[in-house]
Structures are given as structure tokens and as C-alpha cells.
Amino acid sequence: MIELFENQLIEQNRQSSKGNQLKWYDGEYWYKADYTGYEGFSEYVISHLLQKSSLDDSEYVLYETEEIKYNLQVFKGCKSKRFLKDDWQIITLERLFQSFMGEGLNKCIYRISGNEERLNFIVEQTERITGLRDFDKYICKLLTIDTFFLNEDRHTHNLAVLMNGKGEYDFCPIFDNGAGLLSDITMDYPLHGNLYELIDKVKPKTFCQNFDEQLECAEKLYGRHMQLYFTKDDVNKLIDAVEYDDNIKVRVKNIIFDRMRTYQYLFER
């Protein structure tokens, strides 16, 4: 457990569609408290399973579970190491498009009727503005992760790039997967609900409202750019290694096993 204080609390400038979590920074680690369920546990599970994928370690942020004491209350949550170098900052695509095109990305893409056309617009315009190459591969990886782990909160305010003081851009490590794995048990995905009905209920917020369509668009336009290597045994060991509510642990395992059956092709070598 770590105790955190008012002067370490972070002002929220990137809001989730479900509101704002309590977040802190102590100079080395970022901390997030659970807000609608088991977001910290979801961050932990997803990031550690990405260690058994084709991604390089630098391409994503690794999270650990953490208990956080703040204002005499104890919250479950997670922590991650600072990944920003000096003089670099996170720029959301919403903010980037607002600066360069005079309106936010969300407004831009929903004037476009087709899903493939929307995705192509995001990729082409981001590359044009930033000069980054292979943003298509980057977004394919991101959408693969979101689809497999059911991250419903990847909207235009948490798609991002990095920028330094010279105006140079770089890719942002993939982070903020806490809305995955049906973690919102307060509002949308109660623990007592039918798991498979709840899985069918989840919708993405990036550029369409169907995970399969979203991933199909990306793979059709740009190909497949990541593989998953973990096994059921890896999932069991990872989840069993952490003290957490048993009902949540069973549920998360069952979600992942269902996704492994559904997306078997992502495990083909």
C-alpha cells in the first residue's frame, strides 16, 4: 500500500467517457484509483499478457496493481512508471486535429460515412500532420488490443502521439486499457449479469460501434501487425498471482478464454 497526498493529485485533462478517475503522480510513478469497478486489475492483466505478444516492451505501458491510501480512504488501483522523457508531452489526436484543422477529430470522422474511410482519414491525416510513418501499423496494433480485450473507451481523447519542445513527434506507448475486460461493474457490466450477453453488449468508441468491424477494417486496409502468444496456463498463473476478489478473477479468466476461442487466428504463428 502507498499513501498519496493532495499535492500529488493530477488535474484531469483527458477525460474518460465515463468520468474521471482519481490519479496521482509522485515523480516516478503514475497511480490510478478504481472508479467504476476493477480498472486497475484490468490494466495489470492486459499489460502483462502483452508481454507475451509480438509487441516490443517499449510499445506499451506495464501496470502493477496497487492499494492507495488517500484522505483516510483506501482504494484499489494500479501504478505505472513514467514513460515521458524530459521535454516530451502527450498530445491527444482530438487536440492535435483541433490545433491543425480547426476542429476536433471526433467531429471530423463522423462527417465521413464509411468505416474504412473514417479509419483511413485518421491514419492519413495523422501522418500528414506529424510526419510519423507507419501510423497504420500502430493503430492496427491498438485496435487489435482493444478488440481482443474489449476496451470500450478508446475514443479520440485517448488516442495520442508524443511531441517534444521542438515540435517533433513520436509514437505514444499503448496505455489506458482499464476500461477493458468488462471492468465497469458499477454501471454497465454487473458481476451477476450473463457474461456472454455482456460481451455482446460492449461497443467501441473509436470510429464505429462494432469491435469485429473495427478490426476487420484495420486488417483489410493495413494487414495484421501483431500476434498473441499466451496460453490458458499463462492466464491462470498471472491472475492467481494477485490477491483480488475471487468472483472478479473468475470472470476475467472466462472473458479471456472466450476471446481466445473467438480470435484463435491471432495466436497462429
Secondary structure, DSSP 8 states (H G I E B T S, - for coil): -EE--GGGB----S-BTTB---EEE-SSEEEEE-SSB-HHHHHHHHHHHGGGBSS-GGGB--EEEEEEEETTEEEEEEEEE----TTEEEEEHHHHHHHHHSS-HHHHHTTS--HHHHHHHHHHHHHHHH--S-HHHHHHHHHHHHHHHT-TT--TTS-EEEEETTS-EEE--B---TT-TT-BTTTT--TTS-HHHHHHH----SSSS-HHHHHHHHHHHH-----B---HHHHHHHHHTS---HHHHHHHHHHHHHHHHHTGGGG--
